[in-house]
Amino acid sequence: MARDMLGTAVRKLVTLPDQVPGIVCDLLEKLADQEWVDALKKFLRKENPWPSQPQIVLERILEQVGTFTVPPLPPFSPSRIAVGEVDGVPIGYLEDNLSRILAGFGSGQEPAIAEATTLYTRVLLKPSLDSPIIAELGGEEAARTTFGLMLAFLKSRGRPNMSVWFIFYIPDARGKLWAVNCGWHSGYGYWRIGADPVTYPYTWDADNQVVSR
């Protein structure tokens, strides 16, 4: 019976969003403690597991404002991104950090994405560093996208009639996560793209938009 239940659990896990298995693993470790077992039972009955503890309400810093579905993508070479028009996306400037990141891929490619990907656009409700944004998105795994997805998203924006900034969290060739910022300059008619380490103490302005899976 236990083996049958384990098989059912595994089959369900593989159908869940990417960030959920990590949460489940964290919960499984905690369930070695009987207090957590009892608390989970209460939670599943929609009861407060710890009624004696004060309830903490976290202030949201993001609000979803849109979605965009990217069709399946073939392998993508980030080093193709350069000043000029790339796959219909006009790029007028690449900051030095980003140029080094793209060069670091060399002839390497991001893997193909076999299924359509839904990207969510969320507006910043207040100024914030990267770490609180990533935490609200569900952690680094949930926040990360790819350069291929970024380019597809920018292409979908066309040529906005106003200046706007989008923030993507994208790993470099070594897996280090960067905050890649794309700003549309309506006066020039092109995108300016830069990148900073997510640990860099830069505060993003309210009304900037974050794009994630």
C-alpha positions as CSV (number, residue, x, y, z in Angstrom):
1,M,0.0,0.0,0.0
2,A,2.8,2.5,0.9
3,R,4.5,1.8,-2.4
4,D,1.3,2.4,-4.3
5,M,0.8,5.8,-2.5
6,L,4.5,6.7,-3.2
7,G,4.0,6.0,-6.9
8,T,0.8,8.2,-6.9
9,A,2.7,11.0,-5.2
10,V,5.5,10.9,-7.7
11,R,3.1,11.0,-10.6
12,K,1.4,14.1,-9.1
13,L,4.7,15.8,-8.4
14,V,5.9,15.8,-12.0
15,T,2.7,17.7,-13.1
16,L,3.1,20.5,-10.6
17,P,4.8,23.9,-11.3
18,D,8.6,24.0,-11.1
19,Q,8.8,25.7,-7.7
20,V,6.4,23.2,-5.9
21,P,8.7,20.1,-5.6
22,G,11.2,22.1,-3.7
23,I,8.5,23.2,-1.2
24,V,7.3,19.6,-0.9
25,C,10.9,18.4,-0.2
26,D,11.2,21.1,2.6
27,L,7.9,19.9,4.0
28,L,8.9,16.2,4.0
29,E,12.0,17.1,6.0
30,K,9.9,18.9,8.6
31,L,7.4,16.0,8.8
32,A,10.0,14.0,10.7
33,D,8.8,16.1,13.6
34,Q,5.4,15.0,15.0
35,E,4.6,18.6,15.7
36,W,4.7,19.3,12.0
37,V,2.6,16.2,11.3
38,D,-0.1,17.4,13.7
39,A,0.1,20.9,12.3
40,L,-0.3,19.7,8.7
41,K,-3.4,17.7,9.6
42,K,-5.0,20.9,11.1
43,F,-4.0,22.8,8.0
44,L,-5.7,20.3,5.7
45,R,-8.8,20.7,7.8
46,K,-8.5,24.5,7.2
47,E,-7.7,25.1,10.9
48,N,-4.9,27.4,12.1
49,P,-2.0,25.0,13.1
50,W,-0.5,27.5,15.6
51,P,-3.4,29.6,17.0
52,S,-1.4,30.8,19.9
53,Q,1.2,32.4,17.6
54,P,0.7,35.9,16.2
55,Q,-0.3,35.9,12.5
56,I,2.2,37.8,10.3
57,V,0.9,39.5,7.2
58,L,3.6,40.1,4.7
59,E,3.3,43.2,2.5
60,R,3.2,42.3,-1.2
61,I,5.6,44.2,-3.4
62,L,4.4,42.8,-6.7
63,E,1.1,42.8,-8.5
64,Q,0.4,40.7,-11.6
65,V,-0.5,42.8,-14.6
66,G,-0.3,40.5,-17.6
67,T,0.7,37.1,-19.1
68,F,2.3,36.1,-22.3
69,T,2.6,32.6,-23.7
70,V,5.9,31.8,-25.6
71,P,5.6,28.8,-28.0
72,P,8.2,26.0,-27.8
73,L,11.7,27.3,-28.5
74,P,14.6,25.6,-30.3
75,P,18.1,25.8,-28.7
76,F,19.1,29.4,-28.4
77,S,22.6,31.0,-28.5
78,P,22.8,34.0,-26.2
79,S,25.9,35.2,-27.9
80,R,23.6,36.2,-30.9
81,I,22.2,39.1,-28.8
82,A,24.0,42.2,-30.0
83,V,23.5,45.8,-31.0
84,G,21.2,45.8,-34.0
85,E,18.0,44.0,-34.8
86,V,17.9,40.5,-33.4
87,D,14.9,38.3,-34.4
88,G,12.9,41.5,-34.9
89,V,14.0,43.1,-31.6
90,P,15.8,46.5,-32.0
91,I,18.7,46.7,-29.5
92,G,20.5,49.9,-29.3
93,Y,22.9,49.4,-26.3
94,L,24.3,46.5,-24.3
95,E,25.9,47.4,-20.9
96,D,29.4,45.9,-20.2
97,N,28.2,43.3,-17.7
98,L,25.7,41.9,-20.2
99,S,28.3,41.9,-23.0
100,R,30.6,39.8,-20.9
101,I,27.8,37.4,-19.9
102,L,26.8,36.9,-23.5
103,A,30.4,36.4,-24.6
104,G,30.8,33.8,-21.8
105,F,28.4,31.5,-23.6
106,G,30.7,31.3,-26.6
107,S,29.1,28.9,-29.1
108,G,27.1,27.3,-26.2
109,Q,23.3,27.2,-26.3
110,E,20.4,27.3,-23.9
111,P,18.5,24.0,-24.2
112,A,15.4,23.8,-26.3
113,I,12.1,24.4,-24.5
114,A,9.8,21.7,-25.7
115,E,6.5,23.1,-24.3
116,A,4.9,26.5,-24.4
117,T,5.9,28.7,-21.5
118,T,3.7,31.2,-19.8
119,L,5.5,34.3,-18.6
120,Y,3.9,36.5,-16.0
121,T,4.4,40.3,-15.8
122,R,4.3,41.8,-12.4
123,V,4.6,45.5,-11.5
124,L,6.6,46.6,-8.5
125,L,4.4,48.3,-6.0
126,K,7.3,49.9,-4.1
127,P,11.0,50.3,-4.6
128,S,12.9,47.0,-3.8
129,L,16.2,45.1,-3.9
130,D,16.3,41.9,-5.9
131,S,16.2,39.5,-2.9
132,P,12.7,40.4,-1.7
133,I,11.4,40.3,-5.3
134,I,12.9,36.8,-5.9
135,A,11.5,35.6,-2.5
136,E,8.0,36.8,-3.5
137,L,8.3,35.0,-6.8
138,G,8.9,31.8,-5.0
139,G,12.7,31.6,-5.0
140,E,15.4,31.6,-7.6
141,E,14.2,28.5,-9.4
142,A,10.7,30.0,-9.9
143,A,12.1,33.4,-10.8
144,R,14.6,32.4,-13.5
145,T,14.0,32.6,-17.2
146,T,16.3,32.4,-20.2
147,F,17.7,34.8,-22.8
148,G,15.6,33.0,-25.4
149,L,12.4,33.7,-23.4
150,M,13.5,37.2,-22.8
151,L,14.0,37.9,-26.5
152,A,10.6,36.3,-27.4
153,F,8.9,38.5,-24.8
154,L,10.6,41.7,-26.0
155,K,9.5,40.9,-29.6
156,S,5.9,40.5,-28.4
157,R,6.1,44.1,-26.9
158,G,6.6,45.5,-30.4
159,R,7.6,49.2,-30.2
160,P,5.9,50.7,-27.0
161,N,4.8,54.3,-27.2
162,M,6.3,55.0,-23.8
163,S,9.5,54.2,-21.9
164,V,9.2,51.0,-19.8
165,W,11.6,48.7,-17.9
166,F,11.4,45.0,-17.6
167,I,13.5,42.9,-15.2
168,F,14.4,39.2,-15.9
169,Y,16.3,36.9,-13.7
170,I,18.6,34.9,-16.0
171,P,21.6,32.6,-15.3
172,D,24.9,33.0,-17.1
173,A,26.8,30.1,-18.7
174,R,28.1,29.1,-15.2
175,G,24.7,29.2,-13.6
176,K,25.1,32.4,-11.7
177,L,21.9,34.4,-11.6
178,W,21.7,38.0,-12.9
179,A,19.1,40.7,-12.9
180,V,18.8,41.5,-16.6
181,N,17.1,44.8,-17.1
182,C,15.6,45.8,-20.5
183,G,14.5,49.4,-21.0
184,W,12.6,50.7,-24.0
185,H,13.6,54.2,-25.0
186,S,10.7,55.6,-27.0
187,G,12.7,58.6,-28.2
188,Y,15.4,56.4,-29.8
189,G,13.2,53.4,-30.7
190,Y,15.4,50.7,-29.2
191,W,16.0,48.5,-26.2
192,R,18.8,49.2,-23.8
193,I,19.8,46.0,-21.9
194,G,22.0,45.6,-18.9
195,A,22.7,43.1,-16.1
196,D,23.7,43.2,-12.4
197,P,24.3,40.4,-9.9
198,V,21.2,39.7,-7.8
199,T,23.3,40.5,-4.7
200,Y,24.2,44.0,-5.9
201,P,22.6,46.6,-3.6
202,Y,20.6,48.3,-6.3
203,T,17.0,49.3,-5.6
204,W,14.6,49.0,-8.5
205,D,12.0,51.8,-8.8
206,A,8.3,51.2,-8.3
207,D,6.4,50.7,-11.6
208,N,9.3,48.7,-13.1
209,Q,8.0,45.3,-14.2
210,V,9.3,41.9,-13.4
211,V,8.9,39.0,-15.9
212,S,9.1,35.4,-14.7
213,R,7.6,31.9,-15.3
